[in-house]
Amino acid sequence: MYRILRDAHLLLGLFSCAFLLMYGVSSVQMAHHSWFNLKPTVSESKLALPSTPAEARAVARELMDKHGVRGEIQQVRVEGDTVRFRIVRPGTVYEVDFSDENKVAKIRTNVAGFLGMLNRIHHVSGLWHEFTLLNVWGAMVGVISAGLILLALTGIYLWFKIHKERVVGGVLLALSLGYSLTLMVLMRLA
């Protein structure tokens, strides 16, 4: 049993490592944003969509099918004969203004780069997104979360089986639990 749990502990740690590093880097970037240059690259373009009705979903579908735009539709507004909306995916935002009068879509593209993408996927949650890769990411976050719980449980079991390290492990476990609980209480009160 010990050997199986030791191997599971090692594999869970290795599997979770990349995700934890990503969350660590994006957390540092959010806490100390002045250390990083996150200014997005902005470009603008115009596309004629002559046979598209002035509906956000129809315009977005045309852009996605024929012009390589990918993401989720957000913030739809109709102002007169103009439809305004965003197509968003982590690190990239397309701001679209489509005029029914001249059937032209003005597209402003903001690309935030790798750190901007890490920042956005740090905030992604759930499995109800239109953009399939966000659902895959949400599922992976769930798997990693369960894996981290198993990593902690197997780690405590393995530590308990090594008799000469029980005292040191107990002190470290108590210190980390005290630190974590204190931090959670302070964040809740702030």
C-alpha positions in Angstrom: 0.0 0.0 0.0 2.8 2.4 0.9 4.5 2.0 -2.5 1.2 2.6 -4.4 0.5 5.7 -2.4 4.1 6.9 -2.8 3.9 6.5 -6.6 0.5 8.2 -6.7 1.8 11.1 -4.6 4.8 11.5 -7.0 2.6 11.4 -10.1 0.0 13.8 -8.7 2.7 16.2 -7.8 4.4 16.1 -11.2 1.0 16.4 -13.0 -0.1 19.4 -10.9 3.2 21.2 -11.1 2.7 23.0 -14.4 -0.7 24.3 -13.4 0.5 25.5 -10.0 3.4 27.3 -11.7 1.0 29.0 -14.1 -1.2 30.1 -11.2 1.8 31.3 -9.3 3.2 33.4 -12.2 -0.2 34.9 -12.9 -0.8 35.7 -9.2 2.5 37.5 -9.0 1.6 39.4 -12.2 -1.7 40.4 -10.8 -0.3 41.4 -7.4 2.7 43.4 -8.9 1.3 44.5 -12.3 3.8 47.4 -12.5 6.7 44.9 -12.8 5.3 43.6 -16.1 4.6 45.3 -19.5 1.0 44.2 -20.2 0.1 46.8 -22.7 -1.9 45.0 -25.4 -1.1 45.2 -29.1 -4.0 47.0 -30.8 -4.9 46.7 -34.5 -8.0 47.8 -36.4 -9.6 46.5 -39.6 -12.8 46.7 -41.6 -14.6 43.9 -43.2 -17.5 44.1 -45.6 -20.2 41.5 -44.7 -22.8 42.3 -47.4 -25.2 39.4 -46.8 -25.2 39.4 -43.0 -28.2 40.6 -40.9 -27.5 43.2 -38.2 -27.7 40.6 -35.4 -24.7 40.0 -33.0 -24.8 36.2 -33.4 -25.0 36.3 -37.2 -22.1 38.8 -37.5 -20.0 36.8 -35.0 -20.7 33.5 -36.8 -19.6 35.1 -40.1 -16.4 36.4 -38.5 -15.7 33.1 -36.9 -16.4 30.9 -39.9 -14.7 33.0 -42.6 -12.3 35.4 -40.9 -10.5 33.3 -38.2 -12.0 35.1 -35.2 -12.5 32.8 -32.2 -14.0 33.2 -28.7 -17.2 34.0 -26.8 -19.7 36.7 -27.6 -20.0 39.3 -24.8 -21.5 42.7 -24.1 -24.0 42.9 -27.0 -25.5 46.4 -27.5 -27.7 47.7 -30.2 -27.6 51.4 -30.9 -29.8 52.4 -33.8 -28.7 50.5 -36.9 -25.3 49.5 -35.3 -24.6 46.3 -33.3 -21.7 46.5 -30.9 -20.2 43.4 -29.2 -17.0 41.7 -28.1 -15.6 38.4 -29.0 -13.3 37.3 -26.2 -10.8 34.5 -25.6 -8.0 34.6 -23.0 -5.5 37.2 -24.1 -7.4 38.5 -27.1 -10.5 40.7 -27.3 -12.2 41.6 -30.6 -14.4 44.7 -30.3 -16.9 44.7 -33.2 -19.1 47.5 -34.5 -21.3 46.4 -37.3 -23.4 48.9 -39.2 -26.5 47.6 -40.9 -26.5 50.6 -43.2 -23.2 50.0 -45.0 -22.8 46.3 -43.9 -19.2 46.9 -42.7 -17.8 45.4 -39.5 -15.1 47.6 -37.8 -12.9 45.3 -35.7 -10.5 46.5 -33.1 -8.3 43.6 -31.9 -6.5 43.8 -28.6 -3.8 41.0 -28.1 -2.4 41.0 -24.6 0.4 38.4 -25.1 1.3 35.4 -22.9 1.1 37.0 -19.5 -2.2 38.6 -20.4 -3.5 35.2 -21.4 -2.3 33.7 -18.1 -4.1 36.5 -16.3 -7.4 35.8 -18.1 -7.3 32.0 -17.7 -6.6 32.5 -14.0 -10.1 34.0 -13.7 -11.9 31.4 -15.9 -14.4 29.2 -14.1 -17.1 26.8 -15.0 -18.0 24.6 -17.9 -20.7 26.6 -19.7 -18.6 28.6 -22.1 -19.3 28.8 -25.9 -15.6 28.6 -26.5 -14.8 24.9 -26.1 -11.2 25.4 -24.9 -12.4 27.3 -21.9 -14.6 24.3 -21.0 -11.6 22.1 -21.4 -9.6 24.4 -19.1 -12.4 24.4 -16.5 -12.5 20.6 -16.5 -8.7 20.5 -16.1 -8.9 23.0 -13.1 -11.4 20.6 -11.5 -9.2 17.6 -12.1 -6.1 19.5 -10.7 -8.1 20.6 -7.6 -9.1 17.0 -6.8 -5.5 16.0 -7.5 -4.2 18.5 -5.0 -6.6 17.2 -2.3 -5.3 13.7 -3.0 -1.7 15.0 -3.0 -2.2 16.4 0.5 -3.9 13.3 1.8 -1.3 10.9 0.4 1.5 13.2 1.7 0.0 13.2 5.2 -0.2 9.3 5.1 3.3 8.9 3.8 4.7 11.3 6.4 2.9 9.4 9.2 4.4 6.1 8.1 8.0 7.4 8.5 8.3 7.4 12.3 11.4 9.5 12.8 10.0 12.4 10.9 6.7 12.7 12.6 7.7 15.5 15.0 9.1 17.7 12.3 6.2 17.0 10.0 3.7 17.7 12.7 5.3 21.1 13.4 5.4 22.0 9.7 1.8 20.9 9.2 0.6 22.9 12.2 2.6 26.0 11.1 1.2 25.8 7.5 -2.3 25.3 8.8 -2.0 28.2 11.2 -0.5 30.5 8.5 -3.2 29.5 6.0 -6.1 30.0 8.3 -4.7 33.3 9.6 -4.3 34.6 6.0 -7.9 33.5 5.1 -9.3 35.3 8.2 -7.3 38.5 7.4 -8.4 38.5 3.8 -12.0 38.0 4.8 -11.8 40.9 7.3 -10.0 43.3 4.9 
